[in-house]
Amino acid sequence: MKYFVQIGAREVVVEIEGDAIRVDGELVSAVLEPLPGTPLRQLRLGDRTVVLEVVGGGRGAWELGHRGERWAAEVVDERTRHIRTLTGGERPRSGAGEVKAPMPGLVVRVLVEPGQRVEAGAGLAVLEAMKMENQIKAPTAGVVVAVRVAAGQAVEKGQVLVALGPVDEGQPGGGAAT
């Protein structure tokens, strides 16, 4: 089975045939194991081990975290990708959407304001959870339509932090956030 994994602007092709796993055509030894009772997964790639926070968002959307960094990821199988190309349902690189808290925590900082243009991967807010600060990043390029939280506010998992709208290509100014 072939999967297309989009993390930010990068796409990786993962093929799984029995115990054989190929990443971008290269055969790799990989094992992903849950750490019971947590959203953490231990990923072994060859002789390297990484612990990731993995939170599902439904319909192939995932939120990945590692050492305070956060990434939005989408995993689509071959069939779904083909159907999207036939129906024009390919996900836009710039678009509307809500960025939600991947876990309960405390908003430490809000890094954007309404009207600000952001690129995919730009920091939107910093959320403290389990004594670790996690930067919440934009899954796609867009314009901040609304900031729904403030510094010092406690949030629940799934609570909307920031609403993004599509980028108007004719819109002047509003440089990318970092």
C-alpha positions as CSV (number, residue, x, y, z in Angstrom):
1,M,0.0,0.0,0.0
2,K,1.3,3.4,-0.9
3,Y,0.8,6.5,1.3
4,F,1.6,10.2,0.6
5,V,2.6,12.0,3.8
6,Q,2.6,15.8,3.7
7,I,4.5,17.6,6.5
8,G,4.6,21.3,5.9
9,A,5.8,21.8,2.3
10,R,7.5,18.4,2.2
11,E,5.9,15.3,0.8
12,V,7.2,11.8,1.6
13,V,6.0,8.7,-0.2
14,V,5.8,5.6,2.1
15,E,5.2,2.2,0.7
16,I,4.4,-0.8,2.9
17,E,4.5,-4.3,1.6
18,G,4.3,-6.9,4.4
19,D,7.3,-6.1,6.7
20,A,9.1,-4.1,4.0
21,I,8.9,-0.3,4.3
22,R,10.2,2.1,1.7
23,V,10.4,5.8,2.3
24,D,10.9,7.8,-1.0
25,G,11.9,4.5,-2.6
26,E,14.6,3.7,0.0
27,L,14.1,0.5,2.0
28,V,14.2,1.3,5.8
29,S,13.8,-0.7,9.0
30,A,11.0,1.1,10.9
31,V,8.9,0.2,14.0
32,L,6.3,2.5,15.5
33,E,5.1,1.5,19.0
34,P,2.7,3.3,21.4
35,L,3.8,4.2,24.9
36,P,0.7,3.0,26.8
37,G,-1.4,5.6,28.5
38,T,0.1,8.5,26.6
39,P,-0.2,10.2,23.2
40,L,3.5,9.3,22.7
41,R,4.9,6.9,20.1
42,Q,8.4,5.4,19.9
43,L,9.7,5.4,16.3
44,R,12.7,3.3,15.5
45,L,14.3,4.0,12.2
46,G,17.3,1.7,11.8
47,D,19.5,2.2,14.8
48,R,17.9,5.6,15.7
49,T,15.0,6.0,18.2
50,V,12.8,9.1,18.4
51,V,9.8,9.6,20.8
52,L,7.0,11.6,19.1
53,E,3.7,12.9,20.4
54,V,1.1,11.8,17.8
55,V,-2.4,13.2,18.0
56,G,-5.0,12.2,15.4
57,G,-7.2,14.9,13.9
58,G,-9.4,12.7,11.8
59,R,-9.5,12.2,8.0
60,G,-5.7,11.5,7.7
61,A,-4.8,14.7,9.7
62,W,-2.2,14.3,12.4
63,E,-0.4,16.6,14.8
64,L,3.2,15.6,15.5
65,G,5.4,16.9,18.3
66,H,9.0,16.4,19.2
67,R,11.2,18.4,21.6
68,G,8.8,21.4,21.7
69,E,8.4,21.6,17.9
70,R,5.0,20.8,16.3
71,W,4.0,19.9,12.8
72,A,0.7,19.3,11.1
73,A,0.8,16.2,8.9
74,E,-1.6,14.7,6.5
75,V,-1.5,11.0,5.4
76,V,-3.4,10.0,2.2
77,D,-3.5,6.6,0.6
78,E,-3.2,6.2,-3.2
79,R,-6.9,5.7,-3.8
80,T,-7.9,8.8,-1.8
81,R,-5.3,10.9,-3.6
82,H,-6.5,9.7,-7.0
83,I,-10.1,10.4,-6.2
84,R,-9.1,14.0,-5.0
85,T,-7.4,14.6,-8.4
86,L,-10.5,13.4,-10.3
87,T,-13.0,15.5,-8.2
88,G,-10.8,18.6,-7.8
89,G,-10.8,17.9,-4.1
90,E,-7.0,18.3,-3.7
91,R,-6.3,20.2,-0.5
92,P,-5.2,23.8,-1.0
93,R,-1.8,24.9,0.1
94,S,-3.4,28.1,1.3
95,G,-6.7,28.1,2.9
96,A,-9.2,28.5,5.6
97,G,-9.3,26.4,8.8
98,E,-9.1,26.4,12.5
99,V,-6.0,25.5,14.4
100,K,-6.9,23.7,17.6
101,A,-5.1,22.8,20.8
102,P,-3.6,19.3,20.4
103,M,-3.8,18.9,24.2
104,P,-5.0,20.7,27.3
105,G,-2.6,23.4,28.6
106,L,-1.9,27.0,29.3
107,V,-1.4,29.6,26.5
108,V,2.0,31.2,27.3
109,R,2.2,33.5,24.2
110,V,0.1,34.4,21.2
111,L,2.5,35.0,18.3
112,V,0.0,36.4,15.7
113,E,-2.8,39.0,15.4
114,P,-5.8,39.2,13.1
115,G,-5.0,40.3,9.5
116,Q,-1.5,38.9,9.7
117,R,-0.4,36.7,6.8
118,V,1.4,33.5,7.8
119,E,3.3,30.8,5.9
120,A,2.9,27.1,6.5
121,G,4.9,26.2,9.6
122,A,4.9,29.7,11.1
123,G,4.4,29.9,14.9
124,L,0.9,30.9,16.0
125,A,1.0,30.4,19.8
126,V,3.0,28.7,22.5
127,L,1.1,26.3,24.7
128,E,2.5,24.9,27.9
129,A,1.5,21.3,28.7
130,M,3.1,18.9,31.2
131,K,5.8,21.6,32.0
132,M,6.9,21.7,28.4
133,E,6.4,24.6,26.0
134,N,5.0,23.6,22.6
135,Q,4.9,26.0,19.6
136,I,1.6,25.6,17.7
137,K,2.3,26.1,14.0
138,A,0.2,27.0,11.0
139,P,-0.6,23.9,8.9
140,T,-0.9,25.9,5.7
141,A,-0.2,29.5,4.5
142,G,-3.1,31.8,5.3
143,V,-4.3,35.0,6.9
144,V,-5.2,35.1,10.6
145,V,-8.9,35.8,10.7
146,A,-9.3,35.6,14.5
147,V,-7.3,34.8,17.6
148,R,-9.6,32.9,20.0
149,V,-7.3,32.8,23.0
150,A,-5.1,35.1,25.1
151,A,-1.8,34.6,27.0
152,G,-2.6,33.1,30.5
153,Q,-5.7,31.3,29.3
154,A,-6.2,27.6,30.0
155,V,-7.4,25.6,27.0
156,E,-8.9,22.2,26.5
157,K,-7.8,19.7,23.8
158,G,-9.6,20.5,20.6
159,Q,-10.3,24.1,21.6
160,V,-9.9,26.6,18.7
161,L,-6.8,28.8,19.1
162,V,-6.6,30.6,15.8
163,A,-8.8,30.8,12.7
164,L,-7.1,31.1,9.4
165,G,-8.5,32.3,6.1
166,P,-7.2,31.9,2.5
167,V,-4.4,34.1,1.3
168,D,-5.7,36.8,-1.2
169,E,-2.8,36.8,-3.7
170,G,-3.6,40.4,-4.5
171,Q,-3.4,41.5,-0.9
172,P,-0.6,43.9,-0.2
173,G,1.9,43.7,2.7
174,G,1.4,41.5,5.7
175,G,4.7,39.7,5.5
176,A,5.1,36.1,6.8
177,A,5.3,35.4,10.5
178,T,8.1,33.4,11.8
